[in-house]
């Protein structure tokens, strides 16, 4: 018999990224609705697409 999951797991994740311009590492939300900029140099790290963000930098790690 198949196991029924009563509480579904969220499809959203947090992503650790590295800025290609200054090397700063920061954690961003994987389904952000606004452009995400680097905290140090203001380089755009990710853009919204209506679902998951489009990364414009290096992805280091993904957190569930």
Secondary structure, 3 states (H helix, E strand, C coil): CCCCCCCCCCCCCEEEEECCCCCCEEEEECCCCCCEECCCCCCEEEECCCCCCEECCEEEEEEC
